[in-house]
Amino acid sequence: MNKFRLRIVIVVAALAAGGLLYVGFPTQRRALFGEAPPSAEAVEAAAAGSISPYDLLMRQVGKEVGLDWRLLAAVAHTESNFDPAARSYRGARGLMQIMPSVAEQFGVPWEEVADPLTNIRLGGRLLSEIYTKFYFPARLSDTDRLRVVLAAYNAGVNHLLQVRRTLAARGVNYNDWGQLKGHLPTETVGYVGRVVEQYERYQQQYR
């Protein structure tokens, strides 16, 4: 068996073991492979390497919400180390560490948040919404935009909005990460740095 075919077998086996051979929400599951051969996307993903057993779901959600799937993977790596059963002391759950308030915001029953695809979708939708909700000047770099979005994902949208309002009232450039991070919790600043570093690594290693 050549390396290309072996890689496909490994990806498919990992997906099967994790119960991930479906698309849609839990009530709308259908076989991804079933009797049919692997899709062109699955073959391409296998050939491109694997970050986690959830690559295909990350790719799917990335297309749905207009975000790089490798960013979603970087968030999941930092949030849960790709553990779908992960829980935090604050009540966050799953791969993307979704809070109950986020599930409620998007109208998803809490019991469905444990489902990997649903969890990734919620994380992706939240990140996408933050991008559209926050004002960013055209000259701001993509990396600084990302840092602000990740800070809101970690610390909470309302908290970051309040910090930005406070800085604006003081005449401080609240979009400049060098200035903004000094007014954020150390935990959030560290989180942003880890996700950005992981994302940049994934961009170099995977396509």
N, C-alpha and C positions, 0 to 999 in steps of 0.2 A: 504494500500500500504506500503510495507516494505521500510526501509531506502535506500536499494540498488536501488530498482526500482525508488524511488522518486528522487534519485540523477541523474539517467540516464535521467529522464523526464526533470529535471532542465537544464542539459547540452544541450540536444537536443533543448529545447525551447529557450535557450539563443542563440544557433547557428542560429536557424531559425529567431529570432528577428534581429540578426545582418546581415542577408543575407549571412551566411557563409556555407551553405550546398552545397558546390561545391569544386572541386579541379581543379588545373590548372590555367592558366592565363585567364583574362576576356573573351577572344575570344574562350576559350575551356572549358567553364563551363559544369559540368554535375552534376546530383543529387548525393549526398552522401548517402542519405537514401531513398528517393522516396518511391517506393512500397516495397522495400526490408527491412528486419529488420536491426537494427543497426549492424555495423561490430564488429568483436571481439575487434578491436583496440578501437572503440568508447566505448564499454562496459567496457573495461579495464581502459580507461581514466576516465570514469565516476566513477568507483569504487575507483580510486586513488585520487579523489578529483579534485578541479578545482581552478586554479590560476586566470584565466580570461575567457571570452567567446571565446578566440582565442587559447585555449590549443591544439585542434586538428590540427590547422594550424601550430602552433609552433612545434608540434611533427613531422608533415609531413616534414617541412622545415629542422628541425634538422637532420632527416634521410638523406635528400637530400645532405646536406652540411657537414655532419659528425660532428655536434656539439650537445651538450646537449640542449634539448629543453627548459630546465629550465634556461639556460643561456640566450637564446633568450627572454624568458619571463622577466628575470631580466633587460635586456637592454630596452625592451619595457616599463616596469614599470617606469624605471628611465627617459627614454626619453619623454614619452607622458602620463604616467599613464593610458595606454591602451586606449587612445583616438585616433581613426583612423582619426579624422578630425583635429588633432593638427597641428599647424604651428608655426614655430619660426620666430623671427625677422630676422634671417639670411637666411630664405627661405627654411628651412627643413620642411618636410611634413610627416604626418602619424605616425603610431605606433612606427616605428624605427627611425623616424626623418631623412628621406632620403633627401640628398641634390641633386639639379639638376645635379651636376657633377657626382654623383654616378649613377644616372639613365642613363646618357649618357655613362658612362664607360661600363655599362653592356648592352647597346643597348635597353633600355626600354623607350618608349615614356613617357613624363612627365605626360600626362593625365592619364596614367595607375597606377601611383605611389599611388594614393588615394585608390586603391583596397587593402584590408588588406593582402591577400595572396601575391600579388606582392610586397607589401611593406616589409613584413617579409622576403620574398625570397631575396630581395636586401640587407637587413640588414645582413641576414645570409651569403650570398655570400661574402659580404664585409669583415665580420669578418673572414671567412674561408680563404680568400685571404691574409689578413694581417698575419695570422698564417703562411702561406707558404712563404710569401714574406720576412719576417724578420728572421734574423739569431738568433737562440737561442742555447746556449751550452747545451749539454745533462744533465749537472748537475743542470741546472736552475730549480727551483721548478715550478710546474704547476701554482701555484698562481701568481708567478712573471711573467710568460709568459702571463697569462691572463691580468694582470695589464698593461703590455706593449701594448698588443693588444687593450685593451679598451681605453688606452690613445690615440692610433693612430685613433681609431674610432671616438673619440670625438674631438681631436685637428687637425686631418687630417694626412694622411699617409706621405705626403711629409714633413710636419712640423716635425713629429717625426723622420723621417729618417735624417733630417738635424741636429736635436738635438743630435742624436746618433753619427753622423759623427763628430760633434764638440767635444763631450765628448771623443770619441775614439782618436782624435788628441791630446787631453790633457792627455791621458793615464788613463782616468776614466772608470771604469766598467759601461758601458751604459746599461747593462742588470740588474744591481742591482737597484731595485726599490727605495731603500733608498737614493741612489745617484741620480738616474734619476729624481725623482719627484721634486727635488730642482731646476730643470731647466725647469720645465713645468708651465703653467699658473695655478693659484690657482683653477680656475673653473674646469680644467681638473683633477687635483688631487682629488678634492672633488667628481667629477663624478665617477672616478674609484672606490673610496672608497664606494660610495653608491651602485654601481652595484655589486661589490664583496660581500658586506654585504647582499644584497637582494638575490643574487645567492646562497650563503651559507645557507640562511634561507629556500629557496625553496628546496635545496638538502635534508634538514632535514625533511621537511614537505610533500614533494611530490615525487612520483617515476615515 
